[in-house]
Amino acid sequence: MTGDPKISISNLTKRFGDKQVLKGIDLDVQQGETVVLIGPSACGKTVLLKCIIGLVQPDGGTLRIDGEDTANFSSGERERIKADTGMLFQQSALFDSMTVWENIGFRLGQTKDMSRKDLRGVAVEKLSNVGLGADVADLYPNELSGGMKKRVGLARAIADSPRLLLLDEPTAGLDPIMTNSINQLIKRNAELIGATTVSVTSDMDGARNIADRIAMIYDGKIIWCGPVSEVDESGNEYFDQFIHQRGTGPIQMRLRRR
């Protein structure tokens, strides 16, 4: 992929109290590319996603989207970025008091002059894109299975065909068959709307399936980033231990010293 990157991050830092979570993140994501972030729990993957969408303001460094440094944007400027970004949250984050179609159409209803009938029509179309029928549209979140909630969350994220798609653990808690199904839907829908995608996952099979490149965050920095074809020959002992889920190695040794 060529041209200017959709996202360009340089030396990004973020601290919460006395804990330095991001210690200098460097990452470029090209237009139309899918990058998957992996790494141990609490290493900063979700914080990085929230910095990208503007829910968390970094302390330092630069974060450019379409060439604009968004790290110090005003709230109004952040809303402009959010309007072109779809996000699937880890627990789907559906509104319990709203039906499925109202959840999917919620942001469209806030930003576009559309009737409820038209919003429902868009929601039904997006449900079809994630493999769910129109009969699901009038259900409430507490009537859905875990896999259905993930699908509805994905439908909401792609409702207005965003150019940037952020996914936080899209398959967490799902069985292997549903995990594979969700990964296929993510790949198909990202291609359908032409979105640049950044996904956080603990599912290495899924990461290999949907990613153009995989990046690993460890100790607040990206320690390896490369195409899927190079994953098994990374030459990085931390990355190699993590993707093969080995109980011994440099990550374990570091934990023991703390």
DAJO-V139527 format. One line per field, one symbol per residue. psi: psi as a letter, one per 20 degrees, with the letter a starting at -180 (. if undefined). burial: 1 if it has 24 or more other C-alpha atoms within 12 Angstrom, else 0. Layout:
psi = ???
burial = ???
This chain:
psi = prrqqgpopplpqpqocjoogpjmpppppqpjqoppprrrqkijghggghggijhppqhraqoppkipoihkqrhghhhgghhkpppoqgkhlqohiqrghhghjghhhhiqnqrhghghggghghghhjkqrhihhjrqhijqrghhgggghggghjgkmqippppomijpjqrhghghggghgggghghgikqpppppqjnhggghgiqgqpppppljqoiqprqhijgilhjohggggghjlpiqahgghhhhi.
burial = 000001111111110000001111111111111111111100111111111111011110111111001110100001001111111111111100001111111111100000000011011111111111000110111001011111111111111111111111111101000111111111101110101111111111011111111111111111111111001000011111111000000010000000
